[in-house]
Amino acid sequence: MKDLSMLENYINDEAIIQKIIAIRCKYAESVYKFESTDQMAHHSDRKYTLSTEQKFFYSLFPSRKEWAHLNYEKRKNLNQVARNRLMLWYTVLREQKKQGHHSEWYIRLISYVAHIKRMTLSPDYSFHKPVVVLLEKKREGNAIECRPVCKFSKDDKIIASLVNRALTHLFDGFFYQYSYAFRAVTARTGRENLAHLEAVKEIKEFRKNHAGTLHVAECDMKKFYDTIDHDIIKQRFCQLLRKCKCSNLIEWKEFRLLKNMMYSYIDCFNFYQDIYCLNNKPDYPAWQKIKAVNGEKKKIGWIIDDLKTKDWKYRTRKHYQQFLGVPQGGALSGLIANIVMHFTDLHLKEYWHGNTDFRYIRFCDDMIMVGSDSRQVREAFEVYLESVKNSHLFCHPLECLPEKKMKDFWKGKSRGPYAWGNAGKHIFPWITFVGYDINWEGDTRIRKASLKKEIVKQYKKVEEIRTLFSTKKRRVRKPKWYWGYICTSVERKMIGMSVGRVPLWDYKNHDNKYSWTSAFTQLTDNKWSVKQLKHLDWHRQKMLGKLFVFLIKKVEFDKIHSQQNKQKKLTVNFYGKPYSYYGQCLKKWDT
């Protein structure tokens, strides 16, 4: 198509096929996770049924036995999902080169790719309202707070992803340098999924270059995605799009097309009607997946009370009921967050532009500013809060730290300005940002909430097996294998989740790219991080030990498996530092 030179770089056959492959592999991973647990038992009453959408994406590719194979050099250091994606891409390339008639799956794939391309480049295309899925967020008292996630149709999902990729690269040059979330992959970040590590590096580097006491302010938003004003999004999006047009980055046809896409995405959802009102609909199907153990009340939280105060500019009921919120889980929502907050970044330009004694760092709606001048930090923080207010957003209540003790430091999400230093009255030695606690001396440790999440994940993995063979159910299922095989399988899965697929012959050079430890490469060797990592190793072994005892004492095995159980020594294997949190995060190897 004419006048679409920029979009053709991001909306083409290869990009669409790669996206379809990613979706197909994601579904395959879900099936594998379910069946790898379920197949441990005889006569399982749990069956994984492919949805209509899943069956459709499966039909676009051949059966697994027909996939292209990878040699060792191509598949090494790749996890299962990455290998599957590469195998499917080579399968498609192989089919493209075929002379004569193509396979039926390839014809279906090419037809669907043409359909997606036509819809994406159509000026009349509009997004459909997403389906809401509820996930358990936390339990407090007699209430279960749920987190809503929006799922778009298969066409909308792919189209939104393609448009997001184009706009992210288009706007990236205008965004603030030290804004790290949802950015295009560049030489600066390397990997977009690990961009938070760059933020931690920047804080540590800034501290290293300033010897005296620094002053810090931190801020986080309340229900950020759920309260973004539609008018604000549209206004600021058009401003950035006009900049791109004036810089000759896009043509007028692309301008109108992208504007229509973004407006359609924004208008297809509002938080009050699509999500918050579900609190009054107990029969909504998504509620059924949240299990209330002791009769807890299920709810979706919002800041409805804040919207009725004088601080809210649009105090009319109509506005907050129809024009607030973007769908969490949608491909364009991360970009929207950057667009909205970009103009706050610009309001602070006089403080960060060319100033080596002040650093303002943002990760989505999470912000931290550090400076050597307390007055400057205080002024900049006031400007930030005013800009946030003008954007019709709400910050978490500020903590007045100088009058509080260290034990109260960790309770709030927004605090400051406060002194960050080594020692002294009303001077705090720690700051916290993007899952890390950073000490004045340069030491880092895992944030308490992040540590707790990993411990809960370990517990849930073992609990899956315990639930599978639970004696509380009417129909008790018997294992297919003896307990040693089951435990080894669970053990390897937990190691894979924590440190990745570590080759023992090359464990020192393993980059942990597809594991939990990849997010914590900025940990330093200190007494706090050592204690945390060793606790994770200990807890993993504890959970495996409980699984061993449960299988032996509570589960009835077949006769042949009972004989195998007697021959197996009751031990919990520990594979050593290459397979531990402690070894992989801190690279602590025995010489």
Buried (B, 14 or more C-beta within 10 A) or exposed (E): EEEBEBBBEBBEBEBBBEBBBBBBBBBBBEEBEBBEBBEBBEEBEEEEEEEEBBEBBBBBBBEEEEBBEBEEEEEEBBBBBBBBBBBBBBBBEEBEEEEEEEBEBBEBBBEBBEEBBEBBBEEEBEBEBBEBBBEEBEEEEEBBBBBBBBBBBBBBBBBBBBBBBBBBBBBBEBBBEBBBBBBBBEEEBEEBEBBBBBBBEBBBEBBEEBEEBBBBBBBBBBBBBBBBBBEBBBEBBBEBBEBBBEEEBBBEBBBEBBBBBBBBBBBBBBBBBBBBEBBEEEEEEBBEEBEEEEEBEBEBBBBEEBBEEEEBEBEEEEBBBBBBBBBBBBBBBBBBBBBBBBBBBEBBEEBBEEBEEBBBBBBBBBBBBBBBBBEBBBBBBEBBBEBBBEBBBBBBEBBEBEEBEEEEBBEBBBBBBBBBBEEEEEBBBBBBBBBBBBBBEEBBBBBEEBBEEBBEEBBEBBBBBBEBBBEEEEEBBEBBBBBBBBBEBBBEBBBBBBBBBBEEEEBEEBEBBBBBBBBBBBBBBBEBBBEBBEBBBEBBBBBBBBBBEBBEEEBEBBEEBEEBBEEEEEEBEEBEBBBBBBBBBBEEEEE
